[in-house]
Protein backbone atom coordinates (compact mmCIF):
# COMPACT_ATOMS: atom_id res chain seq x y z
CA UNK A 1 0.00 0.00 0.00
CA UNK A 2 1.39 3.38 -0.99
CA UNK A 3 2.14 5.62 1.97
CA UNK A 4 0.24 8.55 0.46
CA UNK A 5 -0.19 10.48 3.70
CA UNK A 6 3.52 10.63 4.53
CA UNK A 7 4.83 14.17 4.20
CA UNK A 8 8.40 15.23 3.59
CA UNK A 9 9.31 16.00 7.22
CA UNK A 10 8.24 12.50 8.25
CA UNK A 11 10.30 11.00 5.45
CA UNK A 12 13.38 12.91 6.50
CA UNK A 13 12.87 12.11 10.16
CA UNK A 14 12.94 8.38 9.48
CA UNK A 15 15.61 8.42 6.81
CA UNK A 16 18.09 10.98 7.89
CA UNK A 17 19.56 13.27 10.53
CA UNK A 18 21.81 16.25 10.07
CA UNK A 19 25.46 15.21 10.10
CA UNK A 20 28.93 16.61 9.43
CA UNK A 21 30.38 17.71 6.12
CA UNK A 22 30.96 15.37 3.19
CA UNK A 23 34.15 15.23 1.15
CA UNK A 24 34.10 13.98 -2.43
CA UNK A 25 36.26 10.88 -2.37
CA UNK A 26 37.55 10.82 -5.90
CA UNK A 27 38.56 13.22 -8.64
CA UNK A 28 38.19 10.90 -11.62
CA UNK A 29 38.10 12.59 -14.98
CA UNK A 30 34.96 10.81 -16.21
CA UNK A 31 32.40 8.87 -14.14
CA UNK A 32 31.38 5.36 -15.13
CA UNK A 33 27.73 4.31 -14.71
CA UNK A 34 26.96 1.79 -12.01
CA UNK A 35 26.50 -1.66 -13.54
CA UNK A 36 23.06 -2.64 -12.34
CA UNK A 37 20.38 -4.25 -14.50
CA UNK A 38 18.22 -1.79 -16.43
CA UNK A 39 14.43 -2.16 -16.05
CA UNK A 40 12.51 -2.36 -19.31
CA UNK A 41 11.05 0.83 -20.78
CA UNK A 42 7.26 1.22 -20.93
CA UNK A 43 4.73 3.79 -22.05
CA UNK A 44 6.94 5.48 -24.64
CA UNK A 45 10.60 5.86 -25.42
CA UNK A 46 12.52 7.25 -22.48
CA UNK A 47 15.77 9.01 -23.24
CA UNK A 48 18.93 7.07 -22.49
CA UNK A 49 20.25 7.95 -19.05
CA UNK A 50 23.85 8.47 -18.02
CA UNK A 51 25.79 9.65 -15.00
CA UNK A 52 23.87 10.62 -11.84
CA UNK A 53 20.45 10.26 -13.51
CA UNK A 54 21.19 6.63 -14.39
CA UNK A 55 22.59 5.93 -10.91
CA UNK A 56 19.52 7.42 -9.20
CA UNK A 57 17.15 5.47 -11.45
CA UNK A 58 18.99 2.24 -10.65
CA UNK A 59 19.07 3.04 -6.91
CA UNK A 60 15.31 3.65 -6.90
CA UNK A 61 14.75 0.42 -8.84
CA UNK A 62 16.79 -1.50 -6.26
CA UNK A 63 14.81 0.14 -3.45
CA UNK A 64 11.59 -0.85 -5.22
CA UNK A 65 12.71 -4.50 -5.28
CA UNK A 66 14.04 -4.17 -1.71
CA UNK A 67 17.24 -5.64 -3.13
CA UNK A 68 19.83 -5.01 -0.44
CA UNK A 69 22.79 -6.14 -2.54
CA UNK A 70 22.02 -3.79 -5.44
CA UNK A 71 20.96 -0.89 -3.21
CA UNK A 72 24.29 -1.06 -1.38
CA UNK A 73 26.09 -0.31 -4.67
CA UNK A 74 24.61 3.19 -4.60
CA UNK A 75 25.80 4.06 -1.09
CA UNK A 76 29.12 5.68 -0.33
CA UNK A 77 31.77 3.35 1.07
CA UNK A 78 31.23 4.69 4.58
CA UNK A 79 27.46 4.35 4.39
CA UNK A 80 27.65 0.92 2.74
CA UNK A 81 29.77 -0.40 5.61
CA UNK A 82 27.23 0.76 8.17
CA UNK A 83 24.27 -0.42 6.06
CA UNK A 84 25.68 -3.96 6.13
CA UNK A 85 25.73 -3.93 9.95
CA UNK A 86 22.13 -2.74 10.38
CA UNK A 87 19.45 -5.25 11.21
CA UNK A 88 17.49 -6.55 8.24
CA UNK A 89 14.44 -4.65 9.43
CA UNK A 90 16.36 -1.36 9.44
CA UNK A 91 17.83 -2.02 5.98
CA UNK A 92 14.41 -2.78 4.52
CA UNK A 93 12.86 0.24 6.27
CA UNK A 94 15.45 2.52 4.68
CA UNK A 95 14.74 1.20 1.17
CA UNK A 96 10.98 1.45 1.69
CA UNK A 97 11.26 5.16 2.37
CA UNK A 98 12.81 5.87 -1.02
CA UNK A 99 9.71 4.61 -2.85
CA UNK A 100 7.07 5.01 -0.10
CA UNK A 101 5.82 1.46 -0.55
CA UNK A 102 5.63 -1.26 2.07
CA UNK A 103 5.91 -4.32 -0.16
CA UNK A 104 8.74 -5.23 -2.54
CA UNK A 105 7.79 -4.45 -6.12
CA UNK A 106 8.78 -4.81 -9.75
CA UNK A 107 10.37 -1.69 -11.28
CA UNK A 108 10.00 -0.53 -14.87
CA UNK A 109 11.10 2.60 -16.71
CA UNK A 110 8.34 4.71 -18.26
CA UNK A 111 8.27 8.09 -19.93
CA UNK A 112 6.80 10.70 -17.62
CA UNK A 113 5.79 14.30 -18.24
CA UNK A 114 7.87 15.97 -20.96
CA UNK A 115 9.57 12.63 -21.55
CA UNK A 116 11.27 12.65 -18.17
CA UNK A 117 12.42 9.22 -16.96
CA UNK A 118 10.06 7.74 -14.40
CA UNK A 119 10.54 4.60 -12.33
CA UNK A 120 7.24 2.82 -11.84
CA UNK A 121 7.24 0.43 -8.86
CA UNK A 122 4.48 -2.18 -9.07
CA UNK A 123 3.54 -4.17 -5.95
CA UNK A 124 0.66 -6.59 -5.36
CA UNK A 125 -1.19 -3.92 -3.38
CA UNK A 126 -0.34 -0.71 -5.21
CA UNK A 127 2.10 1.19 -7.39
CA UNK A 128 4.17 4.35 -7.19
CA UNK A 129 5.80 6.47 -9.86
CA UNK A 130 9.04 8.35 -9.23
CA UNK A 131 9.80 10.95 -11.88
CA UNK A 132 13.41 12.09 -12.12
CA UNK A 133 14.15 15.66 -13.27
CA UNK A 134 17.23 17.08 -14.89
CA UNK A 135 20.48 16.85 -12.95
CA UNK A 136 22.24 19.95 -11.63
CA UNK A 137 25.88 18.83 -11.66
CA UNK A 138 28.73 20.73 -10.04
CA UNK A 139 32.00 18.83 -10.32
CA UNK A 140 31.56 15.75 -8.07
CA UNK A 141 28.13 16.68 -6.69
CA UNK A 142 24.74 16.38 -8.38
CA UNK A 143 21.21 17.35 -7.32
CA UNK A 144 18.20 15.78 -9.01
CA UNK A 145 14.56 16.73 -8.39
CA UNK A 146 12.27 13.75 -7.86
CA UNK A 147 8.47 13.67 -7.80
CA UNK A 148 6.89 10.70 -6.03
CA UNK A 149 3.20 9.93 -6.45
CA UNK A 150 0.66 7.16 -6.34
CA UNK A 151 0.41 5.70 -9.84
CA UNK A 152 -3.35 6.36 -9.76
CA UNK A 153 -2.85 10.05 -8.97
CA UNK A 154 -3.09 11.46 -12.51
CA UNK A 155 -3.73 15.06 -11.44
CA UNK A 156 -0.89 15.42 -8.95
CA UNK A 157 -3.11 15.74 -5.89
CA UNK A 158 -0.58 14.15 -3.51
CA UNK A 159 2.85 14.62 -5.02
CA UNK A 160 5.96 14.51 -2.84
CA UNK A 161 8.72 16.68 -4.29
CA UNK A 162 12.27 16.34 -3.04
CA UNK A 163 15.80 16.81 -4.35
CA UNK A 164 18.14 13.87 -4.01
CA UNK A 165 21.87 14.45 -3.90
CA UNK A 166 24.59 12.21 -5.28
CA UNK A 167 28.36 12.37 -4.95
CA UNK A 168 30.90 10.93 -7.36
CA UNK A 169 33.09 8.43 -5.50
CA UNK A 170 35.72 6.39 -7.33
CA UNK A 171 34.08 7.26 -10.64
CA UNK A 172 30.56 6.18 -9.65
CA UNK A 173 27.60 8.21 -8.40
CA UNK A 174 26.40 7.45 -4.88
CA UNK A 175 23.41 8.64 -2.83
CA UNK A 176 24.43 11.33 -0.37
CA UNK A 177 21.35 13.39 0.61
CA UNK A 178 17.62 13.84 0.50
CA UNK A 179 16.74 17.51 0.35
CA UNK A 180 19.24 19.46 2.44
CA UNK A 181 19.81 16.62 4.88
CA UNK A 182 22.76 14.28 4.57
CA UNK A 183 22.36 10.54 4.28
CA UNK A 184 24.89 9.71 6.98
CA UNK A 185 24.17 6.16 8.13
CA UNK A 186 26.98 5.89 10.71
CA UNK A 187 25.56 8.86 12.62
CA UNK A 188 22.07 7.33 12.45
CA UNK A 189 22.94 3.74 13.35
CA UNK A 190 22.98 4.40 17.10
CA UNK A 191 19.64 6.22 16.94
CA UNK A 192 18.07 3.42 14.92
CA UNK A 193 19.48 0.79 17.27
CA UNK A 194 18.10 2.66 20.28
CA UNK A 195 14.65 2.90 18.67
CA UNK A 196 14.69 -0.77 17.69
CA UNK A 197 15.90 -1.84 21.13
CA UNK A 198 13.02 -0.01 22.79
CA UNK A 199 10.60 -1.81 20.47
CA UNK A 200 12.12 -5.29 20.82
CA UNK A 201 12.32 -5.02 24.60
CA UNK A 202 8.61 -4.20 24.75
CA UNK A 203 7.89 -7.19 22.52
CA UNK A 204 10.06 -9.40 24.76
CA UNK A 205 8.03 -8.40 27.83
CA UNK A 206 4.77 -9.02 25.98
CA UNK A 207 6.09 -12.38 24.81
CA UNK A 208 6.98 -13.43 28.36
CA UNK A 209 3.44 -12.56 29.39
CA UNK A 210 2.08 -14.64 26.50
CA UNK A 211 4.25 -17.62 27.39
CA UNK A 212 3.34 -17.39 31.09
CA UNK A 213 -0.36 -17.36 30.18
CA UNK A 214 0.15 -20.44 28.02
CA UNK A 215 2.03 -22.27 30.77
CA UNK A 216 -0.74 -21.62 33.28
CA UNK A 217 -3.43 -22.72 30.81
CA UNK A 218 -1.44 -25.89 30.22
CA UNK A 219 -1.16 -26.47 33.98
CA UNK A 220 -4.92 -26.12 34.45
CA UNK A 221 -5.68 -28.38 31.49
CA UNK A 222 -3.22 -31.20 32.17
CA UNK A 223 -2.60 -30.72 35.95
CA UNK A 224 1.12 -30.46 35.34
CA UNK A 225 3.62 -28.05 33.88
CA UNK A 226 4.96 -28.57 30.34
CA UNK A 227 8.39 -30.13 29.99
CA UNK A 228 9.40 -27.55 27.37
CA UNK A 229 8.04 -24.75 25.23
CA UNK A 230 7.61 -27.28 22.44
CA UNK A 231 4.74 -28.82 24.44
CA UNK A 232 2.86 -25.54 23.95
CA UNK A 233 3.07 -25.64 20.14
CA UNK A 234 0.19 -26.63 17.88
CA UNK A 235 -0.08 -30.31 16.96
CA UNK A 236 0.93 -31.31 13.44
CA UNK A 237 -2.58 -32.63 13.00
CA UNK A 238 -5.58 -33.50 15.09
CA UNK A 239 -6.68 -32.17 18.45
CA UNK A 240 -4.32 -30.63 21.07
CA UNK A 241 -2.56 -33.09 23.35
CA UNK A 242 -0.24 -33.02 26.33
CA UNK A 243 2.69 -33.16 23.88
CA UNK A 244 1.40 -30.34 21.66
CA UNK A 245 -1.23 -28.24 23.41
CA UNK A 246 -1.68 -25.59 20.72
CA UNK A 247 -1.18 -22.66 23.08
CA UNK A 248 1.70 -20.77 21.41
CA UNK A 249 2.64 -19.52 17.98
CA UNK A 250 5.44 -21.46 16.25
CA UNK A 251 8.12 -18.81 16.86
CA UNK A 252 7.55 -18.59 20.62
CA UNK A 253 7.20 -22.37 20.91
CA UNK A 254 10.61 -22.54 19.20
CA UNK A 255 12.00 -20.03 21.71
CA UNK A 256 12.52 -16.84 19.69
CA UNK A 257 10.76 -13.67 18.55
CA UNK A 258 11.79 -10.23 17.34
CA UNK A 259 15.45 -10.36 18.35
CA UNK A 260 15.04 -12.21 21.67
CA UNK A 261 15.57 -15.82 22.73
CA UNK A 262 13.27 -17.37 25.33
CA UNK A 263 14.19 -20.15 27.75
CA UNK A 264 11.83 -22.18 29.86
CA UNK A 265 13.15 -24.21 32.81
CA UNK A 266 11.41 -26.37 35.40
CA UNK A 267 12.79 -25.00 38.64
CA UNK A 268 11.59 -27.71 41.04
CA UNK A 269 9.60 -30.94 41.08
CA UNK A 270 7.23 -32.33 43.63
CA UNK A 271 7.18 -36.02 44.53
CA UNK A 272 3.47 -35.65 45.21
CA UNK A 273 2.40 -34.38 41.81
CA UNK A 274 3.12 -31.84 39.13
CA UNK A 275 6.28 -29.77 38.99
CA UNK A 276 5.73 -26.82 41.29
CA UNK A 277 7.82 -24.01 39.81
CA UNK A 278 9.29 -22.82 36.55
CA UNK A 279 11.37 -19.92 35.24
CA UNK A 280 11.10 -18.01 31.99
CA UNK A 281 14.05 -15.99 30.68
CA UNK A 282 14.37 -13.66 27.70
CA UNK A 283 17.80 -12.60 26.43
CA UNK A 284 18.74 -10.47 23.38
CA UNK A 285 19.98 -12.43 20.39
CA UNK A 286 22.52 -9.72 19.58
CA UNK A 287 23.34 -7.68 22.65
CA UNK A 288 23.31 -3.94 21.96
CA UNK A 289 21.58 -4.40 18.62
CA UNK A 290 18.36 -6.37 19.21
CA UNK A 291 18.14 -5.53 22.89
CA UNK A 292 20.09 -4.66 26.03
CA UNK A 293 18.00 -5.79 28.97
CA UNK A 294 17.48 -9.40 29.96
CA UNK A 295 14.15 -10.40 31.51
CA UNK A 296 13.13 -13.15 33.93
CA UNK A 297 10.02 -14.39 35.66
CA UNK A 298 9.72 -17.37 37.98
CA UNK A 299 6.00 -17.84 37.53
CA UNK A 300 5.16 -15.65 40.52
CA UNK A 301 3.47 -12.95 38.48
CA UNK A 302 6.45 -10.55 38.29
CA UNK A 303 8.89 -9.81 35.45
CA UNK A 304 12.38 -8.63 36.39
CA UNK A 305 14.66 -6.84 33.93
CA UNK A 306 18.18 -5.42 33.82
CA UNK A 307 21.16 -4.94 31.52
CA UNK A 308 23.08 -8.20 31.95
CA UNK A 309 25.37 -7.75 28.93
CA UNK A 310 23.37 -10.42 27.17
CA UNK A 311 23.37 -12.88 30.09
CA UNK A 312 20.38 -14.37 31.87
CA UNK A 313 18.59 -12.12 34.36
CA UNK A 314 17.90 -12.85 38.02
CA UNK A 315 15.09 -12.21 40.50
CA UNK A 316 17.29 -9.59 42.15
CA UNK A 317 16.91 -7.40 39.04
CA UNK A 318 14.40 -4.52 39.24
CA UNK A 319 10.76 -5.36 38.71
CA UNK A 320 9.56 -4.40 35.25
CA UNK A 321 5.87 -5.14 35.63
CA UNK A 322 3.40 -7.63 37.02
CA UNK A 323 2.00 -10.44 34.93
CA UNK A 324 -1.71 -10.94 34.75
CA UNK A 325 -2.42 -14.54 33.86
CA UNK A 326 -5.82 -15.82 32.90
C-alpha positions in Angstrom: 0.0 0.0 0.0 1.4 3.4 -1.0 2.1 5.6 2.0 0.2 8.5 0.5 -0.2 10.5 3.7 3.5 10.6 4.5 4.8 14.2 4.2 8.4 15.2 3.6 9.3 16.0 7.2 8.2 12.5 8.3 10.3 11.0 5.5 13.4 12.9 6.5 12.9 12.1 10.2 12.9 8.4 9.5 15.6 8.4 6.8 18.1 11.0 7.9 19.6 13.3 10.5 21.8 16.3 10.1 25.5 15.2 10.1 28.9 16.6 9.4 30.4 17.7 6.1 31.0 15.4 3.2 34.1 15.2 1.2 34.1 14.0 -2.4 36.3 10.9 -2.4 37.5 10.8 -5.9 38.6 13.2 -8.6 38.2 10.9 -11.6 38.1 12.6 -15.0 35.0 10.8 -16.2 32.4 8.9 -14.1 31.4 5.4 -15.1 27.7 4.3 -14.7 27.0 1.8 -12.0 26.5 -1.7 -13.5 23.1 -2.6 -12.3 20.4 -4.3 -14.5 18.2 -1.8 -16.4 14.4 -2.2 -16.0 12.5 -2.4 -19.3 11.1 0.8 -20.8 7.3 1.2 -20.9 4.7 3.8 -22.1 6.9 5.5 -24.6 10.6 5.9 -25.4 12.5 7.2 -22.5 15.8 9.0 -23.2 18.9 7.1 -22.5 20.3 7.9 -19.0 23.9 8.5 -18.0 25.8 9.6 -15.0 23.9 10.6 -11.8 20.4 10.3 -13.5 21.2 6.6 -14.4 22.6 5.9 -10.9 19.5 7.4 -9.2 17.1 5.5 -11.4 19.0 2.2 -10.7 19.1 3.0 -6.9 15.3 3.6 -6.9 14.8 0.4 -8.8 16.8 -1.5 -6.3 14.8 0.1 -3.5 11.6 -0.9 -5.2 12.7 -4.5 -5.3 14.0 -4.2 -1.7 17.2 -5.6 -3.1 19.8 -5.0 -0.4 22.8 -6.1 -2.5 22.0 -3.8 -5.4 21.0 -0.9 -3.2 24.3 -1.1 -1.4 26.1 -0.3 -4.7 24.6 3.2 -4.6 25.8 4.1 -1.1 29.1 5.7 -0.3 31.8 3.4 1.1 31.2 4.7 4.6 27.5 4.3 4.4 27.6 0.9 2.7 29.8 -0.4 5.6 27.2 0.8 8.2 24.3 -0.4 6.1 25.7 -4.0 6.1 25.7 -3.9 10.0 22.1 -2.7 10.4 19.4 -5.3 11.2 17.5 -6.6 8.2 14.4 -4.7 9.4 16.4 -1.4 9.4 17.8 -2.0 6.0 14.4 -2.8 4.5 12.9 0.2 6.3 15.4 2.5 4.7 14.7 1.2 1.2 11.0 1.4 1.7 11.3 5.2 2.4 12.8 5.9 -1.0 9.7 4.6 -2.9 7.1 5.0 -0.1 5.8 1.5 -0.5 5.6 -1.3 2.1 5.9 -4.3 -0.2 8.7 -5.2 -2.5 7.8 -4.4 -6.1 8.8 -4.8 -9.7 10.4 -1.7 -11.3 10.0 -0.5 -14.9 11.1 2.6 -16.7 8.3 4.7 -18.3 8.3 8.1 -19.9 6.8 10.7 -17.6 5.8 14.3 -18.2 7.9 16.0 -21.0 9.6 12.6 -21.5 11.3 12.6 -18.2 12.4 9.2 -17.0 10.1 7.7 -14.4 10.5 4.6 -12.3 7.2 2.8 -11.8 7.2 0.4 -8.9 4.5 -2.2 -9.1 3.5 -4.2 -6.0 0.7 -6.6 -5.4 -1.2 -3.9 -3.4 -0.3 -0.7 -5.2 2.1 1.2 -7.4 4.2 4.3 -7.2 5.8 6.5 -9.9 9.0 8.3 -9.2 9.8 10.9 -11.9 13.4 12.1 -12.1 14.1 15.7 -13.3 17.2 17.1 -14.9 20.5 16.9 -12.9 22.2 19.9 -11.6 25.9 18.8 -11.7 28.7 20.7 -10.0 32.0 18.8 -10.3 31.6 15.8 -8.1 28.1 16.7 -6.7 24.7 16.4 -8.4 21.2 17.3 -7.3 18.2 15.8 -9.0 14.6 16.7 -8.4 12.3 13.7 -7.9 8.5 13.7 -7.8 6.9 10.7 -6.0 3.2 9.9 -6.5 0.7 7.2 -6.3 0.4 5.7 -9.8 -3.4 6.4 -9.8 -2.9 10.0 -9.0 -3.1 11.5 -12.5 -3.7 15.1 -11.4 -0.9 15.4 -8.9 -3.1 15.7 -5.9 -0.6 14.1 -3.5 2.9 14.6 -5.0 6.0 14.5 -2.8 8.7 16.7 -4.3 12.3 16.3 -3.0 15.8 16.8 -4.4 18.1 13.9 -4.0 21.9 14.5 -3.9 24.6 12.2 -5.3 28.4 12.4 -4.9 30.9 10.9 -7.4 33.1 8.4 -5.5 35.7 6.4 -7.3 34.1 7.3 -10.6 30.6 6.2 -9.6 27.6 8.2 -8.4 26.4 7.5 -4.9 23.4 8.6 -2.8 24.4 11.3 -0.4 21.4 13.4 0.6 17.6 13.8 0.5 16.7 17.5 0.3 19.2 19.5 2.4 19.8 16.6 4.9 22.8 14.3 4.6 22.4 10.5 4.3 24.9 9.7 7.0 24.2 6.2 8.1 27.0 5.9 10.7 25.6 8.9 12.6 22.1 7.3 12.5 22.9 3.7 13.4 23.0 4.4 17.1 19.6 6.2 16.9 18.1 3.4 14.9 19.5 0.8 17.3 18.1 2.7 20.3 14.7 2.9 18.7 14.7 -0.8 17.7 15.9 -1.8 21.1 13.0 0.0 22.8 10.6 -1.8 20.5 12.1 -5.3 20.8 12.3 -5.0 24.6 8.6 -4.2 24.8 7.9 -7.2 22.5 10.1 -9.4 24.8 8.0 -8.4 27.8 4.8 -9.0 26.0 6.1 -12.4 24.8 7.0 -13.4 28.4 3.4 -12.6 29.4 2.1 -14.6 26.5 4.3 -17.6 27.4 3.3 -17.4 31.1 -0.4 -17.4 30.2 0.1 -20.4 28.0 2.0 -22.3 30.8 -0.7 -21.6 33.3 -3.4 -22.7 30.8 -1.4 -25.9 30.2 -1.2 -26.5 34.0 -4.9 -26.1 34.4 -5.7 -28.4 31.5 -3.2 -31.2 32.2 -2.6 -30.7 36.0 1.1 -30.5 35.3 3.6 -28.1 33.9 5.0 -28.6 30.3 8.4 -30.1 30.0 9.4 -27.5 27.4 8.0 -24.7 25.2 7.6 -27.3 22.4 4.7 -28.8 24.4 2.9 -25.5 23.9 3.1 -25.6 20.1 0.2 -26.6 17.9 -0.1 -30.3 17.0 0.9 -31.3 13.4 -2.6 -32.6 13.0 -5.6 -33.5 15.1 -6.7 -32.2 18.5 -4.3 -30.6 21.1 -2.6 -33.1 23.3 -0.2 -33.0 26.3 2.7 -33.2 23.9 1.4 -30.3 21.7 -1.2 -28.2 23.4 -1.7 -25.6 20.7 -1.2 -22.7 23.1 1.7 -20.8 21.4 2.6 -19.5 18.0 5.4 -21.5 16.3 8.1 -18.8 16.9 7.5 -18.6 20.6 7.2 -22.4 20.9 10.6 -22.5 19.2 12.0 -20.0 21.7 12.5 -16.8 19.7 10.8 -13.7 18.6 11.8 -10.2 17.3 15.4 -10.4 18.4 15.0 -12.2 21.7 15.6 -15.8 22.7 13.3 -17.4 25.3 14.2 -20.2 27.8 11.8 -22.2 29.9 13.1 -24.2 32.8 11.4 -26.4 35.4 12.8 -25.0 38.6 11.6 -27.7 41.0 9.6 -30.9 41.1 7.2 -32.3 43.6 7.2 -36.0 44.5 3.5 -35.7 45.2 2.4 -34.4 41.8 3.1 -31.8 39.1 6.3 -29.8 39.0 5.7 -26.8 41.3 7.8 -24.0 39.8 9.3 -22.8 36.6 11.4 -19.9 35.2 11.1 -18.0 32.0 14.0 -16.0 30.7 14.4 -13.7 27.7 17.8 -12.6 26.4 18.7 -10.5 23.4 20.0 -12.4 20.4 22.5 -9.7 19.6 23.3 -7.7 22.6 23.3 -3.9 22.0 21.6 -4.4 18.6 18.4 -6.4 19.2 18.1 -5.5 22.9 20.1 -4.7 26.0 18.0 -5.8 29.0 17.5 -9.4 30.0 14.1 -10.4 31.5 13.1 -13.1 33.9 10.0 -14.4 35.7 9.7 -17.4 38.0 6.0 -17.8 37.5 5.2 -15.7 40.5 3.5 -12.9 38.5 6.4 -10.6 38.3 8.9 -9.8 35.4 12.4 -8.6 36.4 14.7 -6.8 33.9 18.2 -5.4 33.8 21.2 -4.9 31.5 23.1 -8.2 31.9 25.4 -7.7 28.9 23.4 -10.4 27.2 23.4 -12.9 30.1 20.4 -14.4 31.9 18.6 -12.1 34.4 17.9 -12.8 38.0 15.1 -12.2 40.5 17.3 -9.6 42.1 16.9 -7.4 39.0 14.4 -4.5 39.2 10.8 -5.4 38.7 9.6 -4.4 35.2 5.9 -5.1 35.6 3.4 -7.6 37.0 2.0 -10.4 34.9 -1.7 -10.9 34.8 -2.4 -14.5 33.9 -5.8 -15.8 32.9 
